Amino acid sequence: MEAIVSAKPLFEEAIRLDPEFAAAHSGLAYALFQEWLYSEPQDRSDQLDRGVDAARRSIAIDDRDANAHYVVGRILGRLGKYEEACAECKIAIDLNPSLPHAYFGLGESLLLLRRFEDSLEMLQIAERLSPRDPHHWPFVHFQAIALIGLKRYEEAVKTERRALLSSNVGFFPYVGLISALGHLGRKEEAGEAIERLQSLQPNYSCGRLRQQFPFDDEFSEHLIDGLRLAGIPE
């Protein structure tokens, strides 16, 4: 989070010096998106709207910037515009078929559409293209979430444990791991994961997940049911 905070004024200064520098606009958009993603719900404001504007400005300057299309796709997904998000990520793939983040963005958008098999395929491609990527753990973590959607809990457990091996991993893989273990009835293992999660995110609860990602559908409840079964408080 500190790096994100530090990056924003640098992108803003680059834009001030050269308003037609497309990469600075897409970089600012991504910094805003990451700030939203890792902020507490009460600290979120207009980052997503500002991020979309910045990414679209980047595309207006250079519509062949695959990274800008990827960034706007990810933000649109969080704004609930899932089909548009998929379309932007597909454009990014067409522009640069070797860009792992474009497949990741498409995989995430398909996950939000609850197209779990298709999502899993795209996320696996992202990992294959860049197995040592700084974003490796999200590539793997979202695979596990897709597997939970497919009710392939054993595979989800193994996949989240693999995500947790990344040196820069966040706390999110513990959430998926705990949910999968809860659905499997493996409360002792889940308890160990809960202890680790609570050390990173004190007082984590089912309500906290709802606040972080307020998606209200059958799959969201299924994910939360796993947390509840594992022992995460409401």
PEKA-V892180 format. One record per residue. N is the residue number from 1. PHI is phi as a letter, one per 30 degrees, with the letter a starting at -180 (none if undefined). PSI is psi in radians with two decimals (999 if undefined). BURIAL is + if it has 16 or more other ideal C-beta (glycine too) atoms within 10 Angstrom, else -. Layout:
# PEKA-V892180
((N	PHI	PSI	BURIAL) (N	PHI	PSI	BURIAL))
This chain:
# PEKA-V892180
((1	none	-0.66	-) (2	d	-0.69	-) (3	d	-0.67	-) (4	d	-0.80	+) (5	d	-0.69	-) (6	d	-0.58	-) (7	d	-0.63	+) (8	e	-0.91	+) (9	d	-0.45	-) (10	d	-0.75	-) (11	d	-0.72	+) (12	d	-0.68	-) (13	d	-0.70	-) (14	d	-0.68	+) (15	d	-0.68	+) (16	d	-0.71	-) (17	d	-0.59	-) (18	b	1.57	-) (19	d	-0.28	-) (20	c	0.25	-) (21	d	1.68	+) (22	e	-0.74	+) (23	d	-0.52	+) (24	d	-0.68	+) (25	d	-0.78	+) (26	d	-0.59	+) (27	d	-0.74	+) (28	d	-0.74	+) (29	e	-0.76	+) (30	d	-0.67	+) (31	d	-0.72	+) (32	d	-0.72	+) (33	d	-0.80	+) (34	d	-0.63	+) (35	d	-0.77	+) (36	d	-0.78	+) (37	d	-0.69	+) (38	c	0.07	-) (39	d	2.67	-) (40	d	2.57	-) (41	e	-0.67	-) (42	d	-0.26	-) (43	c	-0.07	-) (44	d	2.51	-) (45	b	-1.85	-) (46	c	0.43	-) (47	e	-0.73	+) (48	d	-0.76	+) (49	d	-0.76	-) (50	d	-0.65	+) (51	d	-0.77	+) (52	d	-0.78	+) (53	d	-0.76	+) (54	d	-0.75	+) (55	d	-0.70	+) (56	d	-0.54	+) (57	d	-0.72	+) (58	e	-0.77	+) (59	d	-0.64	+) (60	d	-0.59	-) (61	d	-0.73	+) (62	b	1.68	-) (63	d	0.04	-) (64	c	0.28	-) (65	d	1.74	+) (66	e	-0.66	+) (67	d	-0.66	+) (68	d	-0.71	+) (69	d	-0.68	+) (70	d	-0.81	+) (71	d	-0.81	+) (72	d	-0.57	+) (73	d	-0.78	+) (74	d	-0.72	+) (75	d	-0.74	+) (76	d	-0.62	+) (77	d	-0.72	+) (78	d	-0.32	+) (79	d	0.06	-) (80	i	0.13	-) (81	c	1.22	+) (82	d	-0.75	+) (83	d	-0.72	-) (84	d	-0.66	-) (85	d	-0.78	+) (86	d	-0.75	+) (87	d	-0.74	+) (88	d	-0.70	+) (89	d	-0.58	+) (90	d	-0.65	+) (91	d	-0.76	+) (92	e	-0.71	+) (93	d	-0.73	+) (94	d	-0.69	-) (95	d	-0.61	+) (96	b	1.53	+) (97	d	-0.16	-) (98	c	0.15	-) (99	d	1.83	+) (100	d	-0.60	+) (101	d	-0.48	+) (102	d	-0.71	+) (103	d	-0.65	+) (104	d	-0.82	+) (105	d	-0.71	+) (106	d	-0.73	+) (107	d	-0.72	+) (108	d	-0.74	+) (109	d	-0.73	+) (110	d	-0.59	+) (111	d	-0.74	+) (112	d	-0.46	+) (113	d	-0.04	-) (114	i	0.52	+) (115	c	1.36	+) (116	d	-0.75	+) (117	d	-0.82	-) (118	d	-0.69	+) (119	d	-0.82	+) (120	e	-0.73	+) (121	d	-0.81	+) (122	d	-0.70	+) (123	d	-0.61	+) (124	d	-0.65	+) (125	d	-0.78	+) (126	e	-0.78	+) (127	d	-0.72	+) (128	d	-0.69	-) (129	d	-0.54	+) (130	b	1.27	+) (131	d	-0.26	-) (132	c	0.44	-) (133	d	2.51	+) (134	e	-0.41	-) (135	c	0.35	+) (136	e	-0.75	+) (137	d	-0.67	+) (138	d	-0.63	+) (139	e	-0.79	+) (140	d	-0.74	+) (141	e	-0.78	+) (142	d	-0.46	+) (143	d	-0.74	+) (144	d	-0.69	+) (145	d	-0.70	+) (146	d	-0.69	+) (147	d	-0.63	+) (148	d	-0.70	+) (149	d	-0.57	+) (150	d	0.00	-) (151	i	0.56	-) (152	c	1.25	+) (153	d	-0.67	+) (154	d	-0.77	-) (155	d	-0.64	+) (156	d	-0.72	+) (157	e	-0.87	+) (158	d	-0.68	-) (159	d	-0.76	+) (160	d	-0.65	+) (161	d	-0.57	-) (162	d	-0.69	+) (163	d	-0.64	+) (164	d	-0.17	+) (165	d	-0.28	-) (166	d	2.43	+) (167	d	-0.47	-) (168	c	0.41	-) (169	d	2.51	+) (170	c	-2.92	+) (171	d	-0.25	-) (172	e	-0.68	+) (173	d	-0.45	+) (174	d	-0.59	+) (175	d	-0.84	+) (176	d	-0.72	+) (177	d	-0.81	+) (178	d	-0.74	+) (179	d	-0.80	+) (180	d	-0.76	+) (181	d	-0.63	+) (182	d	-0.75	+) (183	d	-0.48	+) (184	d	-0.14	+) (185	i	0.37	-) (186	c	1.28	+) (187	d	-0.54	-) (188	d	-0.82	-) (189	d	-0.70	+) (190	d	-0.66	+) (191	d	-0.68	-) (192	d	-0.73	-) (193	d	-0.66	+) (194	d	-0.73	+) (195	e	-0.75	-) (196	d	-0.75	-) (197	d	-0.78	+) (198	d	-0.45	-) (199	d	-0.49	-) (200	c	-0.61	-) (201	b	1.44	+) (202	e	2.44	-) (203	i	0.54	-) (204	d	2.44	+) (205	b	2.98	+) (206	d	-0.69	+) (207	d	-0.58	-) (208	d	-0.72	+) (209	d	-0.71	+) (210	d	-0.65	-) (211	d	-0.72	-) (212	d	-0.73	+) (213	b	1.49	-) (214	d	1.09	-) (215	c	2.14	-) (216	c	1.58	-) (217	a	-3.11	-) (218	d	-0.71	-) (219	d	-0.71	-) (220	e	-0.77	-) (221	d	-0.61	-) (222	d	-0.76	-) (223	d	-0.78	+) (224	d	-0.62	+) (225	e	-0.69	-) (226	d	-0.71	+) (227	d	-0.77	+) (228	d	-0.76	+) (229	d	-0.54	+) (230	d	-0.32	+) (231	j	0.13	-) (232	d	2.28	+) (233	d	2.74	-) (234	d	999	-))
